[in-house]
Amino acid sequence: MQERQWITARRSELDALVEELAKRLQEVQAERDELAIAERVLNRLAEQARADAGAVAPAPAQVAGRAVLLIPHRSDAADEGALPGDYRKILAIVREADGPVQVRAVGERLGLDASVRGKLEPLRAKMTKLADRGWLHKRGDGRFTARP
């Protein structure tokens, strides 16, 4: 009789172990799938970086399935011809100004409705990106000047 109890107890232990291992196997497989996705993303980014290194004009890149334009750092680009057209227009307007310019003034020159603040936010983001990449200088008061 004790052998039967031992067999029943051991079978119960092994069943619990099977459940635990099945759960752990599922977790490991899910992590492997995530790693495979991450590896594909890194390979795509590396391909885009190699393509961008040989290109003069910014190439569209894929981020989260959306096409975005890459704005090169000023030190990496031969000239402002590497910038997309709308960024070149912004740069030209700031250079033509007598001094530091506000986003509103640039927006008015571009024909944007400057009375609606929300219409200027995308322009502000572009000008900030140009400043972050060394094409413009953003002053502490929020105005922008051209870099020499």
N, C-alpha and C positions, 0 to 999 in steps of 0.2 A: 504494500500500500504506500509506503514511503517513496518508492520509486516513482509511482504515478504522481504524487504531490510534487516531487522534485522536477519531473518532466513538465508538468503543468506550469510550475513556477518559472522554470527555465524558458519554456516557450513564451510565456508572458514577457519575460525580460527581453528576449530576442525580438518579439513583435514591437515592443517599445523602441528598441534600438533601430529596427527597420524604419519605423516612422520618423525617428530623429534623423537618421541618415538620408532618408528621402527628402525631408525638409531642407537639410543642409545642402544636398545636391541641387535642389531647386535654386537656392540662394547663390550657389557657386555658378550655375549656368546663367543666371540673370546677370551676375557681375561680369562674366566672360562676354556676354552679348553687349553690355555697356562698353567694355574695353574695345571690342571690335568696332563699334560705332565711333568711339574716340579716335581710334587708329585711322579710320577712314577720313574723319574730319581733319586730323593732323596732316595726312597725306595730301588732301585737297588744298589746305592752307600752304603747305610747302610748294606745291605746284604753282599756286597763284603767286607766291613770293618769287619763285624763279622766273615766272613770266613777267612780273612787274619789274624785276631787276633789269631785264633787257628792253623794256618798253620806255619810250620817252613820254607819251601821253598816258594819263592815268587810265588804267583798265578797270572795268567793273569787276567787283569781287562779290562773292556770295557770302552773306552773313545771315544765318537763320533763314535761308531760302530766299532772301531779298537781295536784289542787286544794289550795291552801294558804290560810290566813286571813292577811290583812294586819293587823298590829298597829300602829296609828298612834302616832306620837310624841305625847307628852302635850301639847306645845305646839300640835299640829295639831288635836287633838280638842276638841270643846266640853266634854265630860265623859266619865266612864268608861263611859257607855252605849255609846260607840263600840267598846268592847272586847267580844270574844266572852264568853259566859257563864262558861266555865271560868276565864278570866283575871280576870273580875270577882270570882269566888269567892275566888281566890288573893289578890287585892288586899284584899278585905274581911277575910280571916283575918289578914293582916299588919297591917292597921289596928287590928283588935281586940286585938292582942297588946300587952302592957305595955311591951315593948321589942323589941330585935332578935330575929328568929326564925330558926331553922335550917330548912332544907328539910324535914328529918325531921318537925318539929313541924307544919308545914303539911300534909305528906303524911298524917300521922295524923289531922288534922282533916278531911281530904278522904276518909278511909276507905281509904287506900292501905296496903299491907303494907310498913311502914317497916323491917321486919327484913331485907328483901331490897334491897340497894343498887340493883340494876338497875331496880327499880320506881320509884325516886325520880329517876332521871336525866331522864326526860321532864319531870317537874315542875321540876327544877333548870333545865332549858333554858327552860321557860316563864317562870320567875321571873327568870332572867338576861335574857331578851328584854324583860320588863317593866322591868327596871333599865336596859337599854340604851336603851329608848325614853322613859325619864324618869318612869315610873309608880312605880317602887320605887328604893331606894338599896341597892346591894350594898356591904357593908362589906368591909374587908380580911380579916376573919376568916371570910368566906363567909356571914355572916348577912345578913338583909335587914330593912330598915325602910321604912315608908311615907314618901313625900314629903309635906311639908305642903301 
